[in-house]
Amino acid sequence: MATNIQNYELMVIFTPILSEEDFKAAQKKFTSIITENGGELVHENPWGLRSLAYPIEKKTTGLYTVIEYTAPTDVNSKVEIQLNRDESVMRFLLTKLDKFAVEYNARKRNK
């Protein structure tokens, strides 16, 4: 088990056909995977329905959510497996945050 704790940001675009309850359940699913595997949520920001820059699977909108968290490095492979398996996920971007990005996000939240 890796004890190297890093900061991450996960942006997920879910299919726009999800109901509000399904969208919340889908977000909860991924935050649960993170916390059950030793991660700690820093901030959750569901953006909701947004237009896409280009169509994905013939859809022009998607339900966005951004999750900022700290976790051991081995958690991400577990999260990615579930993201790839989940049919409601159209795209995702998992980013490792450096200390400057962490400070920027904290400043942005505390405006």
C-alpha contacts under 8 A as a table, 3 or more apart, distances in Angstrom:
res1	aa1	res2	aa2	distance
1	M	74	D	7.42
2	A	72	P	6.00
2	A	73	T	6.49
2	A	74	D	6.40
3	T	72	P	5.65
3	T	73	T	7.73
4	N	71	A	7.97
4	N	72	P	5.25
4	N	73	T	6.20
5	I	70	T	6.38
5	I	71	A	5.11
5	I	72	P	4.35
5	I	73	T	6.48
6	Q	70	T	5.46
6	Q	71	A	5.64
6	Q	72	P	6.21
6	Q	73	T	6.59
6	Q	96	K	7.24
6	Q	97	L	7.70
7	N	68	E	7.54
7	N	69	Y	5.89
7	N	70	T	4.42
7	N	71	A	6.69
7	N	96	K	5.92
7	N	97	L	5.24
7	N	98	D	7.15
7	N	102	V	7.38
8	Y	68	E	5.80
8	Y	69	Y	5.36
8	Y	70	T	5.97
8	Y	71	A	7.59
8	Y	94	L	7.01
8	Y	95	T	5.56
8	Y	96	K	4.46
8	Y	97	L	5.24
9	E	66	V	6.92
9	E	67	I	5.66
9	E	68	E	4.35
9	E	69	Y	6.31
9	E	94	L	5.88
9	E	95	T	5.18
9	E	96	K	6.46
9	E	97	L	6.78
10	L	66	V	5.64
10	L	67	I	5.10
10	L	68	E	6.33
10	L	92	F	7.10
10	L	93	L	5.76
10	L	94	L	4.51
10	L	95	T	6.32
11	M	64	Y	7.09
11	M	65	T	5.76
11	M	66	V	4.41
11	M	67	I	6.43
11	M	92	F	5.52
11	M	93	L	5.19
11	M	94	L	6.50
12	V	64	Y	5.78
12	V	65	T	5.48
12	V	66	V	6.51
12	V	89	V	6.91
12	V	90	M	7.79
12	V	91	R	6.03
12	V	92	F	4.31
12	V	93	L	6.53
13	I	62	G	5.71
13	I	63	L	5.42
13	I	64	Y	4.62
13	I	65	T	6.70
13	I	89	V	5.97
13	I	90	M	5.59
13	I	91	R	5.19
13	I	92	F	6.04
14	F	18	L	7.73
14	F	23	F	7.69
14	F	62	G	5.71
14	F	63	L	4.91
14	F	64	Y	6.35
14	F	88	S	5.38
14	F	89	V	4.42
14	F	90	M	5.41
14	F	91	R	7.19
15	T	18	L	6.32
15	T	61	T	7.84
15	T	62	G	5.34
15	T	63	L	6.22
15	T	88	S	5.31
15	T	89	V	6.17
15	T	90	M	5.93
16	P	49	L	6.93
16	P	59	K	7.85
16	P	61	T	6.12
16	P	62	G	4.63
16	P	63	L	5.44
18	L	21	E	7.87
18	L	22	D	5.57
18	L	23	F	5.77
18	L	88	S	7.74
19	S	22	D	5.11
19	S	23	F	6.08
20	E	23	F	5.11
20	E	24	K	6.27
21	E	24	K	5.17
21	E	25	A	6.09
22	D	25	A	4.93
22	D	26	A	5.98
23	F	26	A	5.13
23	F	27	Q	6.28
23	F	63	L	7.66
24	K	27	Q	5.15
24	K	28	K	6.13
25	A	28	K	4.98
25	A	29	K	6.10
26	A	29	K	5.06
26	A	30	F	6.74
27	Q	30	F	5.52
27	Q	31	T	6.33
27	Q	65	T	7.44
28	K	31	T	5.11
28	K	32	S	5.87
29	K	32	S	5.24
29	K	33	I	6.39
30	F	33	I	5.07
30	F	34	I	6.39
30	F	79	V	6.91
30	F	82	Q	7.96
31	T	34	I	5.13
31	T	35	T	6.26
31	T	41	L	7.37
31	T	67	I	7.71
32	S	35	T	5.14
32	S	36	E	5.79
33	I	36	E	5.28
33	I	37	N	6.26
33	I	78	K	7.66
33	I	79	V	6.49
34	I	37	N	5.48
34	I	38	G	6.74
34	I	39	G	4.96
34	I	40	E	7.03
34	I	41	L	7.76
34	I	71	A	7.40
34	I	75	V	6.65
34	I	79	V	6.97
35	T	38	G	5.38
35	T	39	G	4.55
35	T	40	E	5.60
35	T	41	L	7.13
36	E	39	G	7.04
37	N	75	V	6.13
38	G	71	A	6.25
38	G	72	P	6.90
38	G	75	V	7.61
39	G	69	Y	6.82
39	G	70	T	5.59
39	G	71	A	3.95
39	G	72	P	6.61
39	G	75	V	7.28
40	E	69	Y	5.58
40	E	70	T	5.24
40	E	71	A	6.17
41	L	44	E	7.46
41	L	67	I	7.44
41	L	68	E	6.27
41	L	69	Y	4.34
41	L	70	T	6.49
42	V	67	I	7.75
42	V	68	E	5.34
42	V	69	Y	4.77
42	V	70	T	6.95
43	H	67	I	5.98
43	H	68	E	5.06
43	H	69	Y	6.79
44	E	65	T	7.54
44	E	66	V	5.97
44	E	67	I	4.59
44	E	68	E	6.27
45	N	65	T	5.80
45	N	66	V	5.07
45	N	67	I	6.30
46	P	64	Y	6.21
46	P	65	T	4.10
46	P	66	V	6.08
47	W	50	R	7.54
47	W	63	L	7.17
47	W	64	Y	5.19
47	W	65	T	5.38
47	W	66	V	7.42
48	G	62	G	7.84
48	G	63	L	4.88
48	G	64	Y	5.27
48	G	65	T	6.81
49	L	61	T	6.59
49	L	62	G	5.51
49	L	63	L	4.42
49	L	64	Y	6.37
50	R	61	T	5.52
50	R	62	G	5.64
50	R	63	L	6.34
50	R	64	Y	6.89
51	S	60	T	5.97
51	S	61	T	4.31
51	S	62	G	6.49
52	L	55	P	6.41
52	L	56	I	7.87
52	L	60	T	5.37
52	L	61	T	5.15
52	L	62	G	6.62
53	A	60	T	7.83
54	Y	60	T	6.68
55	P	58	K	5.36
55	P	59	K	5.17
55	P	60	T	4.74
55	P	61	T	7.72
56	I	59	K	5.28
56	I	60	T	6.75
56	I	90	M	7.18
57	E	90	M	7.82
59	K	62	G	7.53
71	A	75	V	6.50
72	P	75	V	5.85
73	T	76	N	6.23
74	D	77	S	6.00
74	D	78	K	7.36
75	V	78	K	5.40
75	V	79	V	6.40
76	N	79	V	4.95
76	N	80	E	5.97
77	S	80	E	5.08
77	S	81	I	6.18
78	K	81	I	5.29
78	K	82	Q	6.55
79	V	82	Q	5.31
79	V	83	L	6.18
80	E	83	L	4.90
80	E	84	N	6.07
81	I	84	N	5.26
81	I	85	R	6.23
82	Q	85	R	5.00
82	Q	86	D	6.05
83	L	86	D	5.32
83	L	89	V	6.50
83	L	92	F	7.57
84	N	87	E	7.71
84	N	89	V	7.50
86	D	89	V	5.72
87	E	90	M	7.46
89	V	92	F	7.33
97	L	100	F	7.75
97	L	101	A	5.55
97	L	102	V	6.21
98	D	101	A	5.41
98	D	102	V	6.37
99	K	102	V	5.05
99	K	103	E	6.19
100	F	103	E	5.12
100	F	104	Y	6.07
101	A	104	Y	4.95
101	A	105	N	6.09
102	V	105	N	5.26
102	V	106	A	6.23
103	E	106	A	5.09
103	E	107	R	6.16
104	Y	107	R	5.14
104	Y	108	K	6.10
105	N	108	K	5.01
105	N	109	R	6.17
106	A	109	R	5.19
106	A	110	N	6.22
107	R	110	N	5.20
107	R	111	K	6.32
108	K	111	K	5.62
